[in-house]
């Protein structure tokens, strides 16, 4: 056994970086139903180790491609965890995983998380309403005194946080929010364009529910808990990898791969009632 350990040590000293790189692993966690940024083909949980050059067999998405390729560029094997969002935050907070993505910045989150400098993707915020209900859109103030559904634990930007005259009702799922809207239990549903649109398509609700003009937008990043001693290093590794895949053309290929879906978010015609 001693001779074997000595032999392995000699090999590692000989090949140096290659041996070290083989041991580099980062665990990242995300949610299962966030298409087109990240989504499972089936189910709501998934754990897999993805070595450089490999991919998950069942998890896909623009944000996942960016995160995976960035860390692979830096020689890391990515341990991917996919669980519902509330559980993902708990796993991050208790140190079970290193990083979470994609997550936007808010004053509240800055108190507990460190963020990457490089962003993963961009989200656009809109209010979804029933097509049959006429609404004269001006701004978020249009809904002062009215009840608007919002996803529990999601960030909708500073303008939404400052809209304190709106009655905000938490829901646990996107389809649940649309069901409440259809039953007229709420006047609207605050959503992430693209993500919400895909759910509308899946449930054939596009002729019943429309979206108002964009009221804000945000970039989303990778984040780590302040309690993670490796946080600074891992976030820097992502930033460097993200810069490299931008320079070597990988980022261009990722954007081209998802261009048809992502372009709809900014090019879709504004729906007015």
N, C-alpha and C positions, 0 to 999 in steps of 0.2 A: 504493500500500500504506500509506504514511504517513497519507494522508488518511482511509483506511478505519479505521485504528487510532484516529485522533483522533475519528472519528465514533462508534466503539464506546465510546470513553471517555466522550464526552458523553452517550451514551444511558445508560451505567451510572451516571454521576453524576446523571442526571435521574431515573431510576426507582429508584435507590438500593437499597433492600432487595430488591426483586423480582429485580434482576440478581444480587445477592449470593446470594440463596436458590437461584437456578437453578444455582449452582456448588457448592452444599453436597452432598457425597456422603460416606456412611459405609459401610465394608465390614464385613459381619458374616458369621460362618461357623457352621454347625451340622451336625448329623448327619442322614442320610437316613431312619433307621428308628426314630423315637422317637414314634410315634403314642401318644396323640392330641396331643402337644405340637408335633411337627413331623415330616412324612413326605413322601417323594416318591411320586407315583403310579406311577412306573416308573424303574428304574435306581438307581444309588447316587451319582451326581454331577450337579451342576447349578450353573450360574453365570448370573445374570441381574441386570440393573439395573432397579429398580422405583421409578419416580417417584411422587410424591404422587398419591394417587387410583388408583394401579394396583396389581396383584398379580402374583405368579408364576403362570404357567399350570399348573404341575405340582407345586408345593410348597404344602402346607397344614399347619394345626395351630394349636392355641390359643396356644402360645408365640410362633410366628411372627406371628400376628395382633397380639399385644401389642407385640412389638418393632417391627413395620412401622408400626403406627398411631402409636406413640409418636414415632418419628423423623419420620414424615410430618407429624405435628402441629407439629414444629419446623422444617419446611421442607426436610428432607433427602431426597435420593434414596438408596435403600438398595441397595447392591450385595451381593446374596445369594450366598454360596458354600455349597454342600452337598456334603460329602465324608465318608467314614468318620471316626469320632471320633479315632482316633490321628493321622490325617493333619491333621484340623482343628486339633488342639493344636500340631502341628509348624508349620503355616502361621501360627498366632497367634504362636508363640514367635519365628519368624524374621522377623516383621513384614510378611508378605505380606497379612495382613488386620488390621483395626483391633480387632474385638471378636468374642467367642465367646458363644454362648448355646445352651440354658440350662445353667448350671453352678452347682452348689452350693458352699458354702464349707467348706473343711477347713483344718486347721492347715498342712498341706503346701502347699496351693494359695495360701494367703495370703502365702507367702514369694515367690511369683513373679507373682501377679496382683492387680490392683486390681479392685474390685467396684462395681457400681451400688448405690445405697442402696435403690432401689425393686426389688422382686422381679418375676419374670416368671411363675412358676408354683410349685405345691407338689407334692412327690412323697411317697409313702407306701411304706415298706419292709416287705416280708413275705418269709417263707421259703416256697417252693413245694415240695411233697412228693408222693410217689405216694399216691394214695387208698387203695391196698391195704395200705400200711404203717402200722400203728397207732402214733401218736406222742402221748405225754402232754405237751402243751405247757405250759411254765411260763414260760420266758424263753429268751433266746439260750443260756443255760447248758444247756438241753435237749440242745444239740448239741456239748457239750464232748467232745473226743476224736474227733468224727466229721468227715467231709469234706463241705464245702458248696461248691458252685460259685458263682463270682461273676464278673461281667463285668469284663474287664480295663480298667483306667483309670476305672471308675465309682466314685463316692463313695457310701457307704452310711451315713454319719453316725458320730457319736462312739461310740455304743454298739457298733456293729459293729467299729470300729477297736480298741475295748478288749476285744473278745471274743477274746483271744489263744489260748485253749484250743481254739478251732475250727480245723480244718485247712481252709484256704481255697484252692480250686483255680480258677485263672484260665481263663476261656473267652473266645473272640473273638466269639461271637454268641449271641443269646438262644435261638434254636432249637437250637444246639449244646449249650447248658446243659440244655435239656429232653431232648435225646437222651441225654445222659449220665445224667440222672435216670432215664429209662425203662430204660436198660440196667443200672441200679443200680451205676454206677461212683461215684456220689456219693449222699449221704443226703438232700440237699436242694439247692435253688437259690435264692440270695438275689436278690430282684427288686424292681423298681419296679412297684407295683400300677398297673393301667391299661395301662401299656406292655407288661408281661409278659402280661396278660390278653388283649390283642389278638392276640399271637402264638399263644397257646393256641387262640383261636377260629379263626385262620387255618389252623391245622394239625389242627383237630378233636381237641384233647387235653383238652378241658374235663371229660370223664368219667373221665379217667385221673389227672389232676394237680389238686391242690387247694392252697389257700394257708392258712397259719396266721395267727393274729392279728398285727396290725401291731406291729412292734418299735421303730419310730422313724419320723420324718418330717423333711423338710427343705424349705426354700424354695430355689428356683433363680433365678439372677440373670444379668446380662450381665457379662462380665469382659474386662479388657484386660491386656496384658503391661506390666510396669513400664518396659520399654524403649521403649514407644510414647510419644513426646512429646505426642501429642494425647489420651492416655488420660483425663486428668482432665476435659477439656472435653467429650469425647464421652459419657462416663459421666454427666456432669451434664446434658447435653442429653437423654439418655434419661430421666433422673429427672424432669426438668421436663415432658417429653412425656408420661410415664406419669401424672404428677399431673394434667395437663390432660385426658387422655382419661378419667380417672376423674371429673373434674368435669363434662365436657361430655356424658357418657352413652355414649361409645364403648365404654368398658370393660364397661358393663352389657350392651351389644349383643353383645360378644365372648363374655361368659360365657353369655348366653342361647343363642348359636349352638352352643356346645360343652357345654351343660348336661347333655344326655342321657348323654354319655360320661363327663364329669368326675364327675357325681353318683354313678356306680357305684363309684368308688374309695372313697368314704366311707360309702356306704349299703349296699354289698354285704354279705350275711350272712357272719359268720365261719365258716370251714370248720374243723371239728375231726374228728380221727380217733379 
